[in-house]
Amino acid sequence: MNSNQQLWSTASQLLPGGVCSSARINSGLGHPFYISRAAGSKVYDLEGREYIDLCLSFGASLLGHAHPQVVEGIEQAVEMGIMCAYENEWHTRLAEKIAETVPCIDMLRFSMSGTETTGYAIKLAREYTGRTFVVKFEGHFHGFNDYLAYNYWPARGDTWPQVTPAVQGMPDYLQDGVIVLPFNDFERIEETLSERGHEIAAVILEPVNYNSGTILPQPGYLELLRRLTTEQGALLIFDEILSGYRTGPGCIQGSYDITPDLCTLGKAIGGGTPLSVFGGKRKAMEHVSPLGKAQHSGTFNGGLVAIMAANAFYDVILEEGYYDALLGRCGRFYEGVNEIMVRLGFVGRVQGKGARFSFLFGPVAEKTSIKNYQDLMDNEWGLLNRFYAACLNHGVYVHTMLHHGLSSAHTDGDIARTLEGIEAALREVMAGGPATDGSAAAPF
Ligand code: PMP
């Protein structure tokens, strides 16, 4: 038994599956892959072996692990007493930076997880409009709160037009508050908003659907959502928990020049510490208590450790040339992977936007248009899981999920090593390896 198996065996007695979050099971291996420490672009297993990290704390470590300025910020928070249920000027300083860079944000609030933050945004939209229904899109993930956990990655037969809870344990009546539609379907959204617009509080989406394979909005689709929601008095909410800061400080809304009414931010902004944000237009945010009746309160909201880390995060991303360097490397990496696949005669490609990307394996990679979740259901999950397991044999850590990323800590040397590792892993997969005991079919 190696150290990983030993820990898994002990941890499983206490933590279901041996993990603190179900998504941390590596389905290529059939068990968790434990990490003893992380630094910059690397993670280290329990035996100290080094891997280039393409998981990056599920997207929370855009600056790489333990960026020195983030560490300094955290040290400052420690000196100030690690306080969490108090306010000081650092909250306002960070809020100013966010409001200056994220187009839709005039006012905001800080929370912990993305799951709770998207839930708050929905409650605010309902309070603001006095309406109940929320439109969401199949394959768009917004965390496991009870309002939005529908049609995340439904199995065939459970897909739209069926509305399928993504988790058990939610009361059936909650389903009555949600309308699920396919992403990038111009007709369906027009039909829904024109027939039921007066009942709809909000339309929420991942403006780039990383959680189903980095599916981009079709030209004109975000514009259409913006026009229809404005016409109907519903709020347009961009869930940028994952997409935020991947393309620039203005997030996806800045890249596509579409300003929603509200947005949520999370993951990257905390520099690896737990911080999320919901914010938006003043007229909507003025409905948050004590100005209005939408409640938002919590002991850990805006805890100083995360606030100081996020202030440092902002200082780093606003440095001149930060995004040119990051996005330049990402582009070269995506081209490099695609070149390897063509050279090896492997049917696949990378689908990337900014600093996050997905692998498409098999015939889906050759589709000329990928509009929504159902277009990607045939991605070859079993093969992907074998590839992720093979990457571990070649010094690259890719978690078994639908999106992966690069950080600004990845150097040109790291990119070269990663491409070598990916090429070796693809060769191993093409030769029939490696054997995995993971669940071959499911992406999760
Ligand atoms: N929204 C999106 C778009 C996400 O990608 C995620 C997490 N992957 C969440 C919400 C939930 O965030 P958290 O894991 O912090 O609860």
Boltz pocket constraint, residues with backbone or C-beta under 6 A from the ligand:
constraints:
  - pocket:
      binder: B
      contacts: [[A, 58], [A, 112], [A, 113], [A, 114], [A, 115], [A, 116], [A, 118], [A, 141], [A, 142], [A, 143], [A, 144], [A, 206], [A, 211], [A, 239], [A, 240], [A, 241], [A, 242], [A, 243], [A, 266], [A, 267]]
      max_distance: 6.0
